[in-house]
Amino acid sequence: MNEANIEYRVRGPIKILLQLNRHCKSIAAAARIISAKNFEERADRELHLSYVNLAAP
């Protein structure tokens, strides 16, 4: 097996791993955005409930 053949055989799996790595980073970024959004919505609900409880006689 010559050097060019080895490089060709190695390049494919490396490209796949790099693509998977980019995909995982994208998923992680999306998850952080979703988590932050969910946190904001929960905080808004908690704040609303606090106001409602303060206003109750």
MONOR-V91522 format. One record per residue. N is the residue number from 1. OMEGA is omega in whole degrees, -180 to 180 (none if undefined). BURIAL is # if it has 9 or more other C-alpha atoms within 8 Angstrom, else .. D_CENTER is the distance of its C-alpha to the mean C-alpha in Angstrom with 2 decimals. Layout:
<<N | OMEGA | BURIAL | D_CENTER> <N | OMEGA | BURIAL | D_CENTER>>
This chain:
<<1 | -177 | . | 41.25> <2 | -174 | . | 41.21> <3 | 180 | . | 38.71> <4 | 180 | . | 37.41> <5 | 179 | . | 36.82> <6 | 179 | # | 34.87> <7 | 180 | . | 32.69> <8 | -179 | . | 32.07> <9 | -179 | . | 31.17> <10 | -175 | . | 28.72> <11 | -179 | . | 27.06> <12 | 179 | . | 25.67> <13 | 179 | . | 23.68> <14 | 178 | . | 22.41> <15 | 179 | . | 21.21> <16 | 179 | . | 19.44> <17 | 178 | . | 17.73> <18 | 178 | . | 16.68> <19 | 178 | . | 15.32> <20 | 179 | . | 13.36> <21 | 178 | . | 12.03> <22 | -180 | . | 11.00> <23 | 180 | . | 9.45> <24 | 178 | . | 7.42> <25 | 178 | . | 6.40> <26 | 179 | . | 5.68> <27 | -180 | . | 3.70> <28 | 179 | . | 1.90> <29 | 179 | . | 3.21> <30 | 179 | . | 3.70> <31 | 178 | . | 3.36> <32 | 179 | . | 5.08> <33 | 179 | . | 7.11> <34 | 180 | . | 8.05> <35 | 179 | . | 8.93> <36 | 179 | . | 10.89> <37 | 178 | . | 12.53> <38 | 178 | . | 13.55> <39 | 179 | . | 14.90> <40 | -180 | . | 16.85> <41 | 178 | . | 18.28> <42 | 180 | . | 19.37> <43 | 178 | . | 20.91> <44 | 178 | . | 22.74> <45 | 180 | . | 24.10> <46 | 179 | . | 25.24> <47 | 178 | . | 26.92> <48 | 179 | . | 28.60> <49 | 178 | . | 29.85> <50 | 178 | . | 31.21> <51 | 180 | . | 33.15> <52 | 180 | . | 34.42> <53 | 177 | . | 35.61> <54 | -177 | . | 37.31> <55 | -178 | . | 39.03> <56 | -180 | . | 40.31> <57 | none | . | 43.94>>
